[in-house]
Amino acid sequence: MNPESVESLAELGIDITAEHPKPVTDAVLDAVDVVVILGTEAKLEPHGTARFEIWETDEPSTRGIEGMERMRLVRDDIKARVQKLYAELLEN
């Protein structure tokens, strides 16, 4: 895990130190309603009935923002998108 990602989430009380990347299998895709792909570099073919979304997140480094400030901006952007998606899913 990216140490700055871990630290930025810890600031919100979220501990991901024991986490690790996991493969996206057909079983995983069959078990979910929505798949969110962060950025355009990751490639994943739509599968089953899950809704696929690609979130092109803001990249602060293109504006010279680096380090923890960059990570906090990315974190907060993703947090806002997750909250919006959560509210939308609750409506349906």
N, C-alpha and C positions, 0 to 999 in steps of 0.2 A: 504494500500500500504506500502511496505517496505520503511522506511524512507531513507535508504541509496540509494535505487533505485531512489526514488524521487529526492534526492539531486544530484545523478550522472547525471540524465537526465537534471536537471535544469542547470548544468554546460554547457550543449550544447544548452541552450535556450528552452528546452522542458518542459512545465509545465503539470504535470500529477496529481497535487494535488486534482483535482475534479474527478478524475477517480476512478473506482472501478471494481472488477472482475465481469464479465458478463457471463451468461450461454451460452454454445455452443448448440444452438437448430438446429433442422433440417432446419428451415427457414434460419438461418445464413449459414449453410453448403451449402444450395441450391443456395445461392447468391454469393458465392466466387469461385475463380478459383484455389487458392492454400491455403492449410492449413499447417501451420508450428507448430509443437509441439516441445517445448523447453525441452530437456532432455528426459530421458526414464521413468520417474516416472508417467507422465501423460498418461492416456490411452484414446484413442478416436478411434472408429471404422471408417474406411473409409465410406464415404457416397456420393452418387450421382456421379457427374463427376469431383469433385474437386481433384486436385493432392495433395496427402498427403506426407509431408516430416517430418522426425524427425531429429532435429538438436541436436546432442550431443555436448553441449558447453563445453569449457574448464572450469574446476573447480579449480580456484587458491587456494582454501582452502586446497586442497590435497597437496599443496606445502608450506603450512604454511602462505599463503597470506590472510589476513583478512581485514575487515573494508572497508573503501572507496577505498583503492588500489584494493582490490578484486572486488568491484562493478564496478570500472572503466574498469578493464580488461574484465569482463563479458560483460559490455555495449559495449565496442569497438569491441569485437568478434561478438556480435549480429549485430552491426551496419555494419560491413564489410560484413556479410552474407546477410543482407537485401539489401545492395547496389548491391551485385552480383546478387541476385534474381531479383531486379528491372531492372537491365541492361538486364538480360536474358528475362524477360517478354516483354521488349520493342522490342527485336529482333523478337519476335514471333507475 
